Amino acid sequence: MHRTSRSTALPRRDRRFVTACICVCLLVVTWIVYAQTLRFDFVNYDDPRYVYQNTRITDGISVANVAWAFSISILKIGTR
């Protein structure tokens, strides 16, 4: 006698529903975890020194500045 195997997979419509439910649950969990950060103030520790006052950055994009950005010299912020 030949056995017929039944597929345990959900129909396409049900899989979409399950996928949508999982996405919504992930969104809700993420919102619960990170919603509290909306009332936090912006922290401005070192932006002036490393960004606003850094001549490599304020001079704009150039070959030398791009090479500097991707080299070890980035550890020596602001030196030319």
DSSP file (Angstrom, degrees, kcal/mol; ACC not computed):
  #  RESIDUE AA STRUCTURE BP1 BP2  ACC     N-H-->O    O-->H-N    N-H-->O    O-->H-N    TCO  KAPPA ALPHA  PHI   PSI    X-CA   Y-CA   Z-CA
    1    1 A M              0   0    0      0, 0.0     2,-0.4     0, 0.0     0, 0.0   0.000 360.0 360.0 360.0 137.2    0.0    0.0    0.0
    2    2 A H        -     0   0    0      1,-0.0     2,-0.4     2,-0.0     0, 0.0  -0.734 360.0-142.1 -91.3 128.6    1.3    3.4   -1.0
    3    3 A R        -     0   0    0     -2,-0.4     2,-0.5     2,-0.0    -1,-0.0  -0.717   6.9-143.5 -90.4 138.0    1.3    6.1    1.7
    4    4 A T        -     0   0    0     -2,-0.4     2,-0.4     2,-0.0    -2,-0.0  -0.869  15.3-140.6 -98.0 130.7    0.4    9.6    0.9
    5    5 A S        -     0   0    0     -2,-0.5     2,-0.4     0, 0.0    -2,-0.0  -0.751   9.0-145.0 -93.5 135.5    2.5   12.2    2.7
    6    6 A R        -     0   0    0     -2,-0.4     2,-0.3     2,-0.0    -2,-0.0  -0.811  18.4-121.7 -97.7 137.2    0.8   15.3    3.9
    7    7 A S        -     0   0    0     -2,-0.4    -1,-0.0     1,-0.1     0, 0.0  -0.597  12.9-159.2 -77.6 134.1    2.6   18.5    3.9
    8    8 A T        +     0   0    0     -2,-0.3    -1,-0.1     2,-0.1     2,-0.1   0.437  57.5 114.0 -91.6   0.2    2.9   20.2    7.3
    9    9 A A  S    S-     0   0    0      1,-0.1     3,-0.1     6,-0.0    -2,-0.1  -0.415  71.5-113.5 -72.3 146.9    3.6   23.6    5.7
   10   10 A L        -     0   0    0      1,-0.1    -1,-0.1    -2,-0.1    -2,-0.1  -0.431  38.0 -94.1 -74.8 152.5    1.1   26.3    6.2
   11   11 A P     >  -     0   0    0      0, 0.0     4,-2.3     0, 0.0     3,-0.3  -0.272  41.5-104.6 -60.6 157.6   -0.8   27.6    3.2
   12   12 A R  H  > S+     0   0    0      1,-0.2     4,-2.0     2,-0.2     5,-0.2   0.869 120.4  52.1 -54.5 -43.2    0.7   30.7    1.6
   13   13 A R  H  > S+     0   0    0      1,-0.2     4,-1.7     2,-0.2    -1,-0.2   0.896 110.5  48.2 -63.1 -41.4   -1.9   33.0    3.0
   14   14 A D  H  > S+     0   0    0     -3,-0.3     4,-2.6     2,-0.2    -1,-0.2   0.867 108.3  54.3 -68.8 -36.3   -1.3   31.7    6.6
   15   15 A R  H  X S+     0   0    0     -4,-2.3     4,-2.6     1,-0.2    -1,-0.2   0.901 107.8  50.5 -63.4 -40.2    2.5   32.0    6.2
   16   16 A R  H  X S+     0   0    0     -4,-2.0     4,-2.5    -5,-0.2    -1,-0.2   0.897 110.5  49.8 -63.4 -39.8    2.1   35.7    5.2
   17   17 A F  H  X S+     0   0    0     -4,-1.7     4,-2.4     2,-0.2    -2,-0.2   0.921 111.9  47.1 -64.6 -44.5   -0.1   36.2    8.3
   18   18 A V  H  X S+     0   0    0     -4,-2.6     4,-2.4     2,-0.2    -2,-0.2   0.914 112.6  50.0 -63.8 -42.8    2.5   34.6   10.6
   19   19 A T  H  X S+     0   0    0     -4,-2.6     4,-2.3     1,-0.2    -2,-0.2   0.921 111.1  48.8 -61.5 -44.5    5.3   36.6    9.0
   20   20 A A  H  X S+     0   0    0     -4,-2.5     4,-2.4     1,-0.2    -2,-0.2   0.896 110.7  51.2 -63.2 -40.2    3.3   39.8    9.5
   21   21 A C  H  X S+     0   0    0     -4,-2.4     4,-2.5     2,-0.2    -2,-0.2   0.903 109.7  49.7 -63.9 -41.6    2.6   38.9   13.1
   22   22 A I  H  X S+     0   0    0     -4,-2.4     4,-2.5     2,-0.2    -2,-0.2   0.919 111.1  49.6 -63.0 -43.6    6.3   38.2   13.8
   23   23 A C  H  X S+     0   0    0     -4,-2.3     4,-2.3     2,-0.2    -2,-0.2   0.914 111.8  48.0 -62.0 -43.5    7.2   41.6   12.2
   24   24 A V  H  X S+     0   0    0     -4,-2.4     4,-2.6     2,-0.2    -2,-0.2   0.914 111.2  50.8 -64.2 -42.8    4.6   43.4   14.3
   25   25 A C  H  X S+     0   0    0     -4,-2.5     4,-2.6     1,-0.2    -2,-0.2   0.912 110.6  48.9 -61.6 -42.7    5.8   41.7   17.4
   26   26 A L  H  X S+     0   0    0     -4,-2.5     4,-2.5     2,-0.2    -1,-0.2   0.899 111.3  50.5 -63.3 -39.9    9.4   42.6   16.7
   27   27 A L  H  X S+     0   0    0     -4,-2.3     4,-2.5     2,-0.2    -2,-0.2   0.921 111.6  47.5 -62.8 -44.8    8.4   46.2   16.1
   28   28 A V  H  X S+     0   0    0     -4,-2.6     4,-2.5     2,-0.2    -2,-0.2   0.921 112.7  48.1 -63.9 -45.3    6.5   46.4   19.4
   29   29 A V  H  X S+     0   0    0     -4,-2.6     4,-2.2     2,-0.2    -1,-0.2   0.920 112.4  49.2 -62.5 -43.6    9.3   44.9   21.3
   30   30 A T  H  X S+     0   0    0     -4,-2.5     4,-2.6     1,-0.2     5,-0.2   0.917 111.2  49.9 -61.6 -43.5   11.8   47.3   19.7
   31   31 A W  H  X S+     0   0    0     -4,-2.5     4,-2.2     1,-0.2    -2,-0.2   0.915 110.1  50.6 -62.0 -43.4    9.5   50.2   20.5
   32   32 A I  H  < S+     0   0    0     -4,-2.5     4,-0.4     1,-0.2    -1,-0.2   0.909 114.3  44.2 -61.6 -42.1    9.2   49.1   24.1
   33   33 A V  H  < S+     0   0    0     -4,-2.2     3,-0.2    -5,-0.2    -2,-0.2   0.916 125.9  28.7 -70.5 -43.4   13.0   48.8   24.6
   34   34 A Y  H >< S+     0   0    0     -4,-2.6     3,-1.3    -5,-0.2     4,-0.3   0.509  93.4  89.0-102.2  -5.4   14.0   52.1   22.8
   35   35 A A  G >< S+     0   0    0     -4,-2.2     3,-1.7     1,-0.3     4,-0.3   0.836  81.2  64.5 -62.8 -31.8   11.0   54.4   23.4
   36   36 A Q  G >  S+     0   0    0     -4,-0.4     3,-1.0     1,-0.3    -1,-0.3   0.761  89.6  67.3 -63.3 -23.3   12.5   55.6   26.6
   37   37 A T  G X  S+     0   0    0     -3,-1.3     3,-1.2     1,-0.2    -1,-0.3   0.633  79.5  80.3 -74.0 -12.0   15.4   57.1   24.7
   38   38 A L  G <  S+     0   0    0     -3,-1.7    -1,-0.2    -4,-0.3    -2,-0.2   0.801  93.3  48.2 -64.0 -27.6   13.1   59.7   23.1
   39   39 A R  G <  S+     0   0    0     -3,-1.0    -1,-0.3    -4,-0.3    -2,-0.2   0.448  89.9 106.5 -93.2   0.7   13.2   61.8   26.2
   40   40 A F  S <  S-     0   0    0     -3,-1.2     2,-0.2    -4,-0.2     3,-0.0  -0.484  71.2-119.1 -77.1 149.4   17.0   61.7   26.6
   41   41 A D        -     0   0    0     -2,-0.1     2,-0.3     1,-0.1    -1,-0.1  -0.481  34.1 -95.5 -81.4 158.3   19.1   64.7   25.8
   42   42 A F        -     0   0    0     -2,-0.2     2,-0.6     1,-0.0    -1,-0.1  -0.563  35.7-136.6 -72.9 136.0   21.7   64.7   23.1
   43   43 A V        -     0   0    0     -2,-0.3     2,-0.4     1,-0.0    -1,-0.0  -0.859  20.6-176.7 -99.5 123.9   25.2   64.0   24.4
   44   44 A N        +     0   0    0     -2,-0.6    -2,-0.0     1,-0.2    -1,-0.0  -0.617  23.9 145.5-120.2  69.2   27.8   66.2   22.9
   45   45 A Y  S    S-     0   0    0     -2,-0.4    -1,-0.2     1,-0.1     4,-0.1   0.980  79.6  -4.5 -72.6 -57.9   31.1   65.0   24.4
   46   46 A D  S  > S+     0   0    0      1,-0.1     4,-2.5     2,-0.1     5,-0.3   0.228  91.9 112.2-128.4  14.6   33.7   65.4   21.7
   47   47 A D  H  >>S+     0   0    0      1,-0.2     4,-2.5     2,-0.2     5,-1.6   0.914  79.6  51.8 -60.1 -44.4   31.9   66.6   18.6
   48   48 A P  I  4>S+     0   0    0      0, 0.0     5,-2.9     0, 0.0    -1,-0.2   0.948 116.0  40.1 -58.3 -46.9   33.5   70.1   18.6
   49   49 A R  I  45S+     0   0    0      1,-0.2    -2,-0.2     3,-0.2    -3,-0.1   0.925 126.0  32.9 -68.3 -44.5   37.1   68.8   18.9
   50   50 A Y  I  <5S+     0   0    0     -4,-2.5    -1,-0.2     3,-0.1    -3,-0.2   0.643 135.9  14.9 -92.1 -15.0   36.8   65.8   16.6
   51   51 A V  I ><5S+     0   0    0     -4,-2.5     3,-0.9    -5,-0.3     7,-0.2   0.701 126.3  37.1-121.1 -64.9   34.3   67.2   14.0
   52   52 A Y  I 3 <S+     0   0    0     -5,-1.6    -3,-0.2     1,-0.3    -5,-0.1   0.818 125.9  36.3 -68.3 -32.8   33.7   70.9   14.0
   53   53 A Q  T 3 <S+     0   0    0     -5,-2.9     2,-0.7    -6,-0.4    -1,-0.3   0.327  90.1 107.8-102.2   6.9   37.2   72.0   14.8
   54   54 A N    X>  -     0   0    0     -3,-0.9     4,-2.5    -6,-0.2     3,-0.7  -0.767  55.6-158.3 -89.3 114.8   39.0   69.3   12.8
   55   55 A T  H 3> S+     0   0    0     -2,-0.7     4,-1.7     1,-0.2    -1,-0.2   0.789  89.1  63.3 -66.4 -27.0   40.5   70.9    9.7
   56   56 A R  H 34 S+     0   0    0      2,-0.2     4,-0.3     1,-0.2    -1,-0.2   0.887 112.3  36.5 -62.3 -36.7   40.5   67.5    7.9
   57   57 A I  H X4 S+     0   0    0     -3,-0.7     3,-1.1    -6,-0.2    -2,-0.2   0.899 116.6  49.9 -83.3 -43.6   36.8   67.4    8.0
   58   58 A T  H 3< S+     0   0    0     -4,-2.5    -2,-0.2     1,-0.2    -3,-0.2   0.715 100.2  66.5 -72.2 -18.8   36.0   71.1    7.6
   59   59 A D  T 3< S-     0   0    0     -4,-1.7    -1,-0.2     1,-0.2    -2,-0.2   0.690 104.2-133.1 -73.3 -17.4   38.3   71.3    4.5
   60   60 A G    <   -     0   0    0     -3,-1.1     2,-0.5    -4,-0.3    -1,-0.2  -0.435  42.4 -23.7  97.6-172.3   35.9   69.0    2.6
   61   61 A I        +     0   0    0     -2,-0.1     2,-0.3    -3,-0.1     3,-0.1  -0.649  69.2 145.4 -84.0 125.2   36.4   66.0    0.4
   62   62 A S     >  -     0   0    0     -2,-0.5     4,-2.5     1,-0.1     5,-0.2  -0.938  60.4-104.2-146.4 167.2   39.8   65.6   -1.2
   63   63 A V  H  > S+     0   0    0     -2,-0.3     4,-2.5     1,-0.2     5,-0.2   0.917 121.8  49.1 -61.3 -43.1   42.0   62.7   -2.1
   64   64 A A  H  > S+     0   0    0      1,-0.2     4,-2.3     2,-0.2    -1,-0.2   0.901 112.2  47.6 -64.8 -41.0   44.3   63.5    0.9
   65   65 A N  H  > S+     0   0    0      2,-0.2     4,-2.2     1,-0.2    -1,-0.2   0.868 112.2  49.0 -70.5 -35.6   41.4   63.7    3.3
   66   66 A V  H  X S+     0   0    0     -4,-2.5     4,-1.5     2,-0.2    -2,-0.2   0.919 111.9  49.1 -67.8 -42.7   39.8   60.5    2.1
   67   67 A A  H  < S+     0   0    0     -4,-2.5    -2,-0.2    -5,-0.2    -1,-0.2   0.905 111.8  49.9 -61.6 -40.6   43.1   58.7    2.4
   68   68 A W  H >< S+     0   0    0     -4,-2.3     3,-1.4     1,-0.2     6,-0.3   0.904 106.9  54.8 -62.3 -41.9   43.5   60.1    5.9
   69   69 A A  H 3< S+     0   0    0     -4,-2.2    -1,-0.2     1,-0.3    -2,-0.2   0.823 113.2  41.6 -63.9 -31.4   40.0   59.0    6.9
   70   70 A F  T 3< S+     0   0    0     -4,-1.5    -1,-0.3    -3,-0.2     2,-0.2   0.191 106.4  79.2-102.4  16.4   40.8   55.4    5.9
   71   71 A S  S X  S-     0   0    0     -3,-1.4     3,-1.3    -5,-0.1     4,-0.1  -0.632  93.0-102.0-115.7 176.5   44.3   55.3    7.3
   72   72 A I  G >  S+     0   0    0      1,-0.3     3,-2.1    -2,-0.2     4,-0.2   0.694 107.7  82.1 -70.0 -19.0   45.7   54.8   10.8
   73   73 A S  G >   +     0   0    0      1,-0.3     3,-1.6     2,-0.2    -1,-0.3   0.607  67.6  84.2 -65.5  -9.0   46.4   58.5   11.0
   74   74 A I  G <  S+     0   0    0     -3,-1.3     3,-0.3    -6,-0.3    -1,-0.3   0.756  79.6  66.0 -64.1 -21.2   42.7   59.0   12.0
   75   75 A L  G <  S+     0   0    0     -3,-2.1     2,-0.8     1,-0.3    -1,-0.3   0.733  93.4  61.3 -70.2 -20.9   43.9   58.2   15.5
   76   76 A K  S X  S-     0   0    0     -3,-1.6     3,-1.9    -4,-0.2    -1,-0.3  -0.564  89.8-160.2-101.7  66.4   45.9   61.5   15.4
   77   77 A I  T 3   +     0   0    0     -2,-0.8     3,-0.1    -3,-0.3    -3,-0.1  -0.167  67.3   8.8 -54.7 131.3   42.8   63.6   15.0
   78   78 A G  T 3  S+     0   0    0      1,-0.3    -1,-0.3   -28,-0.1     2,-0.3   0.355  93.5 125.0  84.6  -5.3   43.5   67.1   13.6
   79   79 A T    <         0   0    0     -3,-1.9    -1,-0.3    -6,-0.3    -3,-0.1  -0.623 360.0 360.0 -88.6 148.2   47.1   66.6   12.7
   80   80 A R              0   0    0     -2,-0.3    -1,-0.1    -3,-0.1    -3,-0.0   0.391 360.0 360.0-114.2 360.0   48.3   67.3    9.2
